[in-house]
Amino acid sequence: MVMRPATSMAIRPGGLDRPEVEQLLREHLRTLAQHSPPESMHALDLASLRAPGITFWTVWGSAGLVGCGALKELDSRHGEIKSMRTAAEHQRQGVAARMLSHICEEATRRSYQRLSLETGSMAAFAPARRLYAAFGFRECGPFADYVLDPNSVFMSKELSA
């Protein structure tokens, strides 16, 4: 069953130059560091999100910035979800579902055949894993440059053309 994302949010491309986006990404890295050992952290920093092949979006609601997410092109048929984050005060309000839906739509528009992600295996990441599973992602082996890691869960979804 696919979750219905909230619709009263606007998704905008870019925003990496905005202080509130920078703050949200710092929060993202700080939270990940609380639950993951450094060698198992695969989150992208601000500079990495500006790299070619990565598209970054922000999610805005009536309260301002509520989340973000990115899509990294691994090759012409395979994309990776990166930097999915909901601001702490807006969690469990459909922000992540809205961003995930947007990323899946963009991956389909680009004619990717597969969309993958890496997330943590710890209990703190269980809500994210449930969200991805609700959108049809299934656990898989490492992809791209990842290696087996007990702190990582790899998930993938085949996309229809």
Backbone bond lengths (Angstrom), bond angles and torsions (degrees), N, CA, C in turn:
res aa  C-N    CA-C-N  psi(-1)  N-CA   C-N-CA  omega(-1)  CA-C   N-CA-C  phi
1 M - - - 1.455 - - 1.524 109.08 -
2 V 1.298 117.27 125.72 1.464 121.91 179.09 1.517 108.74 -86.19
3 M 1.327 115.39 132.80 1.460 120.64 178.18 1.522 109.18 -71.96
4 R 1.283 116.75 144.66 1.458 122.08 176.98 1.522 109.16 -89.15
5 P 1.326 117.37 111.65 1.463 118.81 179.90 1.525 111.50 -72.42
6 A 1.304 114.47 152.46 1.459 120.18 176.32 1.525 109.27 -62.81
7 T 1.308 117.39 147.21 1.462 120.66 -175.99 1.522 113.58 -107.33
8 S 1.325 119.12 -6.40 1.456 120.46 -177.14 1.528 112.31 -87.51
9 M 1.306 114.93 27.21 1.458 120.61 179.29 1.523 108.46 -119.24
10 A 1.323 115.35 149.02 1.464 120.93 177.52 1.523 108.81 -111.41
11 I 1.319 115.99 133.28 1.457 121.08 176.21 1.520 107.45 -103.91
12 R 1.335 114.57 128.78 1.467 120.59 -178.01 1.520 110.02 -124.86
13 P 1.316 117.19 140.81 1.476 119.08 176.14 1.521 110.55 -71.92
14 G 1.325 114.89 149.04 1.461 120.34 174.46 1.510 113.36 75.36
15 G 1.319 114.87 -154.55 1.450 121.53 179.90 1.519 113.38 106.51
16 L 1.327 116.86 2.86 1.461 119.86 -177.44 1.525 113.63 -64.59
17 D 1.322 116.81 -14.06 1.463 120.63 178.94 1.528 112.51 -91.35
18 R 1.323 117.24 -1.45 1.464 121.10 -177.59 1.526 110.73 -89.76
19 P 1.322 118.76 135.95 1.468 121.59 -177.42 1.533 113.25 -59.64
20 E 1.331 117.88 -37.65 1.456 119.54 -179.01 1.528 111.87 -68.12
21 V 1.330 116.79 -30.68 1.462 120.75 176.25 1.527 109.22 -71.28
22 E 1.307 115.88 -43.88 1.465 120.60 177.01 1.531 110.22 -58.06
23 Q 1.316 117.12 -41.76 1.467 121.85 179.31 1.535 110.56 -64.91
24 L 1.330 117.90 -42.35 1.462 121.25 179.12 1.533 110.69 -63.66
25 L 1.316 117.17 -40.07 1.461 120.18 178.95 1.529 111.31 -68.89
26 R 1.322 117.34 -34.94 1.477 120.26 174.46 1.529 109.63 -64.05
27 E 1.334 117.15 -42.20 1.467 122.26 177.06 1.531 109.61 -59.91
28 H 1.315 116.18 -42.77 1.464 122.24 179.20 1.533 110.84 -58.43
29 L 1.317 117.00 -50.70 1.465 121.32 -179.24 1.526 111.50 -65.85
30 R 1.312 117.02 -38.31 1.466 121.60 179.35 1.533 110.30 -64.25
31 T 1.325 116.93 -44.83 1.461 121.02 179.77 1.521 110.98 -64.85
32 L 1.324 116.82 -43.49 1.468 119.46 178.58 1.522 110.96 -60.86
33 A 1.324 116.84 -39.60 1.468 120.91 -179.06 1.527 111.79 -65.44
34 Q 1.325 117.88 -24.35 1.466 121.13 177.66 1.526 111.77 -72.31
35 H 1.333 117.32 -23.08 1.459 121.11 -173.26 1.525 114.18 -117.20
36 S 1.308 118.54 -13.02 1.463 121.86 -174.57 1.522 110.63 -126.78
37 P 1.331 116.86 138.68 1.468 117.78 173.06 1.529 109.57 -68.21
38 P 1.326 118.00 152.60 1.472 121.00 -175.59 1.531 113.88 -52.65
39 E 1.324 118.05 -38.94 1.466 120.16 -177.98 1.528 112.91 -70.57
40 S 1.327 116.95 -11.31 1.467 121.04 179.87 1.526 112.38 -108.89
41 M 1.318 117.32 6.14 1.468 120.58 177.54 1.524 109.71 -90.03
42 H 1.313 115.62 119.83 1.465 121.06 -178.01 1.525 112.18 -116.56
43 A 1.329 116.23 16.53 1.462 120.59 -179.93 1.521 109.83 -71.39
44 L 1.311 115.04 149.25 1.460 121.10 179.45 1.518 110.30 -93.33
45 D 1.308 116.12 139.09 1.459 120.16 174.69 1.523 109.03 -84.54
46 L 1.320 115.34 178.71 1.462 121.89 -176.46 1.527 111.99 -56.36
47 A 1.311 117.39 -46.22 1.473 120.86 -179.13 1.529 110.67 -64.06
48 S 1.317 117.74 -41.33 1.469 121.28 -179.10 1.522 111.96 -65.69
49 L 1.331 116.58 -32.43 1.466 120.00 179.22 1.529 112.16 -70.59
50 R 1.325 117.24 -14.11 1.474 121.43 177.67 1.525 111.80 -89.10
51 A 1.312 118.32 -3.78 1.466 122.15 -175.71 1.527 111.50 -66.31
52 P 1.328 116.77 151.47 1.466 120.08 174.64 1.530 109.41 -58.87
53 G 1.307 115.85 146.33 1.455 120.52 179.19 1.514 114.11 88.96
54 I 1.343 116.52 -1.15 1.465 120.60 178.20 1.522 108.72 -119.23
55 T 1.322 115.74 128.57 1.460 122.18 175.68 1.517 107.29 -111.54
56 F 1.315 116.11 128.15 1.465 122.50 -175.95 1.524 109.70 -116.35
57 W 1.345 115.91 138.82 1.462 121.73 177.62 1.519 110.15 -129.64
58 T 1.306 115.48 154.56 1.452 122.66 172.24 1.522 108.88 -117.68
59 V 1.327 114.85 153.52 1.466 121.50 178.20 1.529 106.94 -115.16
60 W 1.321 114.70 128.65 1.462 121.17 -177.06 1.514 109.84 -121.27
61 G 1.320 115.76 137.84 1.457 122.81 175.30 1.508 109.26 -126.30
62 S 1.299 116.59 -170.23 1.469 119.94 -179.02 1.529 111.80 -63.28
63 A 1.343 116.92 -23.23 1.462 120.75 179.86 1.526 112.60 -91.14
64 G 1.318 117.65 5.24 1.463 120.87 -178.04 1.519 111.27 103.25
65 L 1.308 117.17 -145.37 1.460 122.51 -178.62 1.524 109.71 -67.93
66 V 1.331 116.29 126.44 1.464 120.32 -179.24 1.531 112.48 -120.78
67 G 1.338 118.19 -13.01 1.459 119.31 179.46 1.513 112.35 -178.09
68 C 1.336 113.83 178.66 1.457 120.32 178.81 1.520 109.78 -157.50
69 G 1.315 115.10 169.44 1.456 121.49 176.83 1.520 109.60 -172.26
70 A 1.324 115.26 163.00 1.460 119.88 -178.22 1.524 110.08 -143.02
71 L 1.318 114.00 159.11 1.459 122.57 176.37 1.519 107.61 -126.82
72 K 1.313 115.16 122.58 1.465 121.91 179.18 1.519 108.35 -106.68
73 E 1.317 115.77 128.01 1.461 119.35 176.90 1.525 109.10 -82.24
74 L 1.337 116.01 116.97 1.463 121.18 176.64 1.521 110.43 -84.22
75 D 1.321 116.01 -40.44 1.464 123.60 170.32 1.521 107.04 -160.16
76 S 1.300 118.06 -176.10 1.469 120.49 -172.86 1.527 113.70 -66.25
77 R 1.328 117.46 -9.73 1.466 120.44 -178.51 1.527 113.58 -123.30
78 H 1.327 117.26 1.17 1.463 120.05 -172.19 1.526 110.30 -140.98
79 G 1.329 116.38 125.73 1.453 122.15 177.31 1.510 111.51 -119.25
80 E 1.322 115.33 159.62 1.465 121.37 178.71 1.523 109.60 -126.70
81 I 1.316 116.09 134.69 1.460 122.32 175.10 1.525 108.20 -79.65
82 K 1.324 116.14 131.22 1.467 122.16 179.58 1.532 109.19 -133.69
83 S 1.308 115.31 154.85 1.468 123.03 168.84 1.521 115.09 53.91
84 M 1.328 116.83 37.24 1.467 119.55 173.13 1.521 107.23 -73.80
85 R 1.308 115.90 122.77 1.459 119.99 -179.35 1.518 110.07 -151.21
86 T 1.324 115.06 134.87 1.461 121.80 171.33 1.515 107.11 -109.68
87 A 1.314 116.93 134.52 1.466 120.50 176.11 1.529 108.50 -57.04
88 A 1.328 116.47 138.59 1.471 122.11 -172.95 1.529 112.62 -50.64
89 E 1.314 117.64 -42.31 1.468 120.19 -176.95 1.527 113.87 -75.24
90 H 1.338 117.43 -3.48 1.467 120.82 -179.18 1.528 112.66 -119.02
91 Q 1.321 116.46 11.72 1.463 119.40 179.59 1.522 110.50 -67.61
92 R 1.324 114.84 151.53 1.473 124.62 179.42 1.535 112.03 66.12
93 Q 1.349 116.17 28.62 1.466 120.43 178.71 1.531 111.82 -121.06
94 G 1.332 117.24 11.72 1.457 120.53 177.10 1.514 115.52 92.53
95 V 1.319 117.72 4.30 1.469 121.15 -177.98 1.525 110.59 -64.34
96 A 1.321 116.81 -50.54 1.468 120.48 -178.29 1.529 111.14 -63.93
97 A 1.323 116.71 -38.73 1.467 119.92 177.92 1.523 110.82 -63.45
98 R 1.308 116.43 -39.46 1.473 120.67 178.80 1.525 110.39 -64.55
99 M 1.346 117.29 -45.51 1.461 120.81 179.59 1.528 110.58 -66.67
100 L 1.318 117.33 -43.54 1.464 120.23 -179.50 1.525 110.86 -62.28
101 S 1.305 117.22 -40.93 1.460 121.09 176.52 1.530 110.55 -60.37
102 H 1.323 116.46 -43.39 1.466 121.41 179.04 1.530 110.95 -62.31
103 I 1.321 117.43 -45.61 1.462 120.86 -179.37 1.529 110.52 -64.03
104 C 1.318 117.19 -42.36 1.477 120.20 178.03 1.526 110.88 -61.98
105 E 1.319 117.05 -41.75 1.470 120.89 177.99 1.526 110.81 -62.93
106 E 1.325 117.17 -42.96 1.468 120.62 179.86 1.524 110.72 -66.08
107 A 1.314 117.79 -40.50 1.469 121.28 178.35 1.528 110.06 -62.18
108 T 1.305 117.30 -40.48 1.467 121.40 177.08 1.526 109.99 -66.07
109 R 1.335 116.92 -42.89 1.466 121.06 178.59 1.521 110.84 -59.50
110 R 1.326 117.10 -35.89 1.463 122.27 178.68 1.529 112.95 -78.91
111 S 1.317 116.24 -0.88 1.469 123.02 -179.12 1.520 113.30 66.46
112 Y 1.336 116.69 28.24 1.459 118.86 172.18 1.523 107.72 -65.53
113 Q 1.300 116.11 145.34 1.458 120.38 176.14 1.520 111.62 -95.29
114 R 1.336 115.43 -17.66 1.458 120.12 -176.19 1.525 109.74 -146.02
115 L 1.327 114.43 142.32 1.458 121.68 176.92 1.527 106.35 -128.12
116 S 1.329 117.26 128.02 1.461 121.56 -174.94 1.524 111.06 -129.05
117 L 1.319 115.46 168.25 1.453 121.54 178.17 1.519 109.97 -158.68
118 E 1.322 114.37 161.56 1.465 122.59 172.10 1.511 106.22 -124.08
119 T 1.329 115.84 135.11 1.457 121.45 175.51 1.516 108.16 -141.04
120 G 1.310 116.85 174.71 1.451 120.51 -177.67 1.519 113.14 -78.09
121 S 1.323 115.25 155.55 1.468 121.45 178.22 1.531 112.00 -92.62
122 M 1.315 117.62 -10.04 1.451 121.71 -176.06 1.535 111.76 -74.55
123 A 1.328 115.31 163.23 1.468 121.22 -177.56 1.525 112.23 -56.73
124 A 1.319 117.87 -33.50 1.472 121.08 -178.94 1.528 112.01 -60.72
125 F 1.336 117.17 -23.30 1.461 121.25 -178.05 1.536 112.53 -96.91
126 A 1.330 117.58 1.37 1.471 120.93 -179.01 1.530 112.67 -57.64
127 P 1.345 120.13 -42.91 1.471 118.62 178.06 1.531 112.50 -59.70
128 A 1.320 117.39 -39.10 1.474 120.37 178.32 1.527 110.10 -65.34
129 R 1.326 117.03 -44.26 1.468 119.56 179.90 1.529 110.91 -62.28
130 R 1.334 116.89 -38.89 1.474 119.92 177.67 1.526 110.71 -64.53
131 L 1.320 117.60 -41.32 1.463 120.90 178.38 1.521 110.22 -61.23
132 Y 1.322 116.79 -49.24 1.469 119.76 -179.65 1.519 110.71 -60.41
133 A 1.326 117.95 -42.14 1.468 121.24 178.85 1.529 110.62 -62.53
134 A 1.333 117.28 -38.40 1.463 121.15 178.75 1.527 111.66 -63.33
135 F 1.327 117.00 -25.58 1.455 122.16 178.17 1.524 112.31 -92.90
136 G 1.322 117.79 7.82 1.455 121.20 174.92 1.518 115.34 96.04
137 F 1.322 118.25 6.12 1.463 120.36 177.18 1.524 108.76 -77.90
138 R 1.319 115.86 140.93 1.464 122.60 179.02 1.523 108.67 -125.75
139 E 1.319 115.29 150.01 1.460 119.21 178.05 1.520 110.18 -61.40
140 C 1.321 115.40 144.83 1.457 122.80 -179.44 1.522 108.24 -146.66
141 G 1.293 116.52 -179.66 1.452 120.84 175.75 1.514 110.74 -81.56
142 P 1.330 116.05 174.70 1.467 119.78 177.61 1.531 111.13 -57.96
143 F 1.300 116.38 148.28 1.465 122.87 178.70 1.526 107.46 -130.11
144 A 1.303 116.25 171.40 1.477 122.48 -179.51 1.530 108.82 50.01
145 D 1.327 117.67 -127.27 1.473 121.55 -176.64 1.526 113.42 -96.20
146 Y 1.329 117.89 7.17 1.459 120.67 -179.91 1.525 110.91 -72.07
147 V 1.330 115.58 157.14 1.468 122.28 174.39 1.525 107.69 -128.20
148 L 1.327 115.83 161.19 1.458 119.50 177.12 1.525 109.46 -54.22
149 D 1.323 115.27 135.81 1.456 121.47 -177.07 1.525 106.58 -152.60
150 P 1.332 118.70 123.49 1.472 119.35 -179.38 1.528 113.15 -63.58
151 N 1.321 117.88 -14.38 1.463 121.81 179.00 1.526 112.92 -92.79
152 S 1.332 117.27 -1.09 1.463 121.62 -178.03 1.522 111.28 -118.92
153 V 1.327 114.49 145.88 1.458 122.57 169.19 1.521 105.52 -120.25
154 F 1.325 116.22 128.16 1.458 122.15 178.46 1.519 107.16 -103.89
155 M 1.328 115.91 136.04 1.458 121.02 -179.38 1.519 109.03 -135.52
156 S 1.323 115.51 151.20 1.453 120.25 -177.33 1.527 109.43 -148.05
157 K 1.314 114.50 156.47 1.458 121.87 178.69 1.518 107.62 -139.84
158 E 1.323 116.03 129.83 1.451 120.57 173.54 1.530 107.68 -80.73
159 L 1.319 116.39 135.66 1.461 121.74 -178.21 1.514 110.17 -105.75
160 S 1.309 116.34 143.02 1.464 119.25 176.18 1.524 108.87 -85.53
161 A 1.299 115.14 144.85 1.472 120.81 -177.58 1.498 112.05 -72.92
